[in-house]
């Protein structure tokens, strides 16, 4: 699973980071640092919660073909 992020649309709410700082690192101003997150095994639920927490909806989950 991957999470793709539209960094330009991030407004710095940091709600994703509040769910999982490991998956959603922020810069010094509180904006997302990465454009894509490779979600480690076992952290899928945290990734989904972080994506849902974003009020701007700038994140998209990309499921692996074999993860269904």
Secondary structure, DSSP 8 states (H G I E B T S, - for coil): -EEEE-GGG-----HHHHH-TTTS-B-TTS-B--SEEE--TT-HHHHHHHHHH-TT--EEEE--TT--
